[in-house]
Amino acid sequence: MNEEMLLKQMKFIRYRTIAALDATSEAIADDIPTGFNNNLRWNFGHIIVSQENIITYFLGETGSLADFYRELFNRGTSPKDWKEDQVVPTLRELRVALEEQYERMVALCSGRISEVGKNPLNFGPEYEFKTLGEAIGFTNFHESLHQGNINSLKLALGVKDLWTVQ
């Protein structure tokens, strides 16, 4: 897959994530329906943390997210474990972080799609992503997966129109 196509997909996927966030109100952002471990806010934050962690680790570089993002939204975390007095980003702050990260990732990755990573992603003997393009493809998949989780959460919370603020 060429760089233009891969980054175009990244842009479209991020656009859809931001559209889903724009159609989410603070009133439901922290609700966790029965059968779910996380909420809408966590999914948006997790998208940010995952892309940052995967791409920067893959390239052997340091990410630029504040540590508290990883504490709140890293794999294995849950808002069920957040402290009552813990400060969490607002939806507006998450939106800004999503926008800024996209621009930062494009700048970081442009011209490097075929580069072999310092830390390839290994998901077993048959699933090793060696090039940056492969790693970006995985983060695109992962973000889309969480878009599905966001839609499922909204439906479980009784949201009738996924693309309008409720």
C-alpha positions in Angstrom: 0.0 0.0 0.0 1.4 3.4 -0.9 2.0 6.2 1.6 -0.7 8.5 0.2 -3.4 5.8 0.5 -2.3 4.7 4.0 -2.3 8.3 5.3 -5.6 9.0 3.6 -7.2 6.0 5.4 -5.7 7.3 8.7 -7.2 10.7 8.1 -10.6 9.3 7.2 -10.7 7.0 10.3 -9.6 9.8 12.6 -12.3 12.1 11.0 -14.9 9.4 11.8 -13.6 9.1 15.4 -13.9 12.9 15.8 -17.4 12.8 14.4 -18.4 10.2 16.9 -16.9 12.3 19.7 -18.7 15.4 18.4 -21.9 13.4 18.7 -21.2 12.5 22.3 -22.3 14.6 25.3 -20.5 14.9 28.6 -23.8 13.7 30.2 -23.2 10.1 28.9 -19.4 10.1 28.4 -18.8 8.3 31.8 -21.7 5.9 31.9 -20.7 2.2 31.8 -23.6 0.0 30.7 -24.1 -3.5 32.0 -21.8 -5.9 30.3 -19.1 -3.3 29.5 -15.8 -2.6 31.2 -15.2 0.9 29.8 -17.1 4.1 28.9 -17.1 6.4 25.9 -14.5 8.8 27.3 -12.1 5.8 27.9 -12.5 4.6 24.3 -11.7 8.0 22.9 -8.7 8.4 25.2 -7.5 4.8 24.5 -7.5 5.5 20.8 -5.1 8.4 21.4 -2.8 6.4 23.8 -2.7 3.3 21.6 -1.7 5.1 18.4 0.9 7.1 20.3 2.3 4.1 22.1 2.4 1.8 19.0 3.9 4.2 16.5 6.5 5.8 18.8 7.5 2.4 20.3 7.8 0.9 16.8 10.1 3.7 15.7 12.1 3.7 18.9 11.1 7.3 19.7 9.5 9.0 22.7 5.8 10.0 22.5 4.6 13.4 23.6 1.5 12.5 25.6 1.2 13.6 29.2 1.8 10.6 31.5 -1.7 10.9 33.0 -3.2 9.9 29.6 -1.4 6.5 29.8 -2.5 6.1 33.4 -6.1 6.6 32.5 -6.3 5.1 29.0 -3.6 2.4 28.5 -4.5 -1.2 27.7 -5.7 -2.9 30.8 -7.0 0.2 32.5 -10.6 0.9 33.2 -12.6 4.0 34.4 -13.9 1.6 37.1 -10.5 2.1 38.7 -10.3 5.9 38.4 -10.1 7.7 41.7 -13.0 10.0 42.5 -10.8 13.1 42.6 -8.8 12.1 39.5 -8.8 14.7 36.8 -9.8 13.2 33.4 -9.8 15.1 30.1 -13.1 16.6 28.9 -14.5 15.6 25.6 -13.3 18.9 24.2 -9.7 18.2 25.4 -9.9 14.7 23.9 -11.0 16.2 20.6 -8.1 18.6 20.5 -5.7 15.7 21.4 -7.1 13.6 18.5 -6.7 16.5 16.0 -3.2 17.3 17.2 -2.1 13.7 17.2 -3.2 13.2 13.7 -1.1 16.1 12.5 1.9 14.9 14.6 1.7 11.4 13.3 1.5 12.5 9.7 4.6 14.6 10.3 6.4 11.8 12.1 5.5 9.1 9.5 5.7 10.9 6.2 8.4 9.6 4.0 9.0 6.6 6.3 6.3 4.2 5.4 8.7 1.5 4.2 11.1 2.0 7.2 11.7 -1.2 9.2 10.9 -0.4 12.9 13.3 -0.6 15.7 10.7 -2.5 17.6 8.5 -4.5 15.2 5.0 -5.4 16.4 4.8 -9.1 17.1 1.4 -10.8 17.6 2.7 -14.4 17.2 4.7 -16.2 14.6 2.4 -15.4 11.7 1.6 -11.8 12.6 4.7 -9.6 12.8 4.5 -6.1 11.4 8.0 -5.0 10.4 7.5 -1.8 8.5 6.0 1.5 9.6 3.3 1.1 7.0 2.2 -2.2 8.5 2.2 -0.6 12.0 0.0 2.2 10.8 -2.3 -0.3 9.1 -2.7 -2.0 12.5 -3.4 1.3 14.3 -6.0 2.1 11.7 -7.6 -1.3 12.3 -7.4 -0.7 16.1 -9.0 2.7 15.9 -11.9 1.3 13.8 -12.4 -1.5 16.3 -12.9 1.1 19.0 -15.3 3.1 16.8 -17.4 -0.1 16.9 -17.1 -0.2 20.6 -18.2 3.4 20.8 -21.2 2.7 18.7 -22.1 -0.4 20.8 -21.8 1.7 24.1 -24.0 4.4 22.7 -26.7 1.9 21.6 -26.5 0.2 25.1 -27.0 3.6 26.7 -30.2 4.1 24.6 -28.8 6.6 22.1 -31.1 6.5 19.0 -29.0 8.5 16.6 -25.3 7.7 16.8 -24.3 10.9 14.9 -26.3 13.5 16.9 -25.5 14.7 20.4 -28.0 13.1 22.9 
